[in-house]
């Protein structure tokens, strides 16, 4: 069941974002915040934001978001890189 978030008109207008872009921008902001808290993986955050993984990674770079990255994830990524080099 989808969860609906109600944004008051005054708040939407105060954002200085074109009305038709407010929903998409809020989804991106929420995805970034939830990823930074560790509530979402990068893939799930990108999906929630409605953008591709590469575009989401770019947003994280632009916002200078520290990425939670465990030793296990590093080992997995290094193993993958070795087999795909």
N, C-alpha and C positions, 0 to 999 in steps of 0.2 A: 504494500500500500504506500503510495507516494506521500511524503510529508510536505505540507505546504507552509511557506513562510510568508507572512503578511507584512508588506512594507508600506507604511503610511505614505500618502501622496506627498506630504511635506518633506519627508526624508528623501524620497526618490527625486524630487525637484531640487533639493539642496545638493545633490551629488554632482551636479554640473556634468552629467553624462546624458547623451541623448536618450530619451525615454525608452526607445526600442532596444537600447543596449544595456539597460540597467540589469535585467535578469542575468544575462551572460556574464557581465562584469562581477556581479555579486557571487555567482557560482565560482568564478576564478578566484576571487578573494577568499571565499570559504574553503576552497580546495587547498590553496596555499597555506592558510592558517591551520587547517586540520592536518596537512602533511607535516608542517613544522612541529606540531604537537605529537606527532607519531601516531595519529589516529588513522591515517590513510597511508598506503604505500604510494609510491610515485605513480604507478600505473593506475591505481584506483582513483587517485586525485585527478589525474589527467582525464580519465573517463568522466568523473563527476563534473569537471570543469567544461566538458564538451569539446576538448581540444586533443590533439595528438600528443604523444609522449614527448617528442622533441620540442614542440611548442611549450609544453609545461616545463620542461627542463630549462628552456630559455627564460621563462618567467621567473623561475627560481634564481637563476643567475642575475637577472635584472634587479630582483628584490634583495639579493645577497642573503638568501635563506640558507642557513646551515643545514646540510643534509644529514639526517641520522643514518650512519653507515656502520654496520657491525663488522667485526673481524670475519664472521662467517660469510657475510655478503661479499667482502673483499676476496676471500678465498674462492668463493664460487665464481666471481667475475674474472679473477685471474686464471682459474682453470678453464673457463670458457674461452678466454682470450688465447690461451696456449693452444687450444684445439682448433681455433679459427684464424690463426695467424698466417 
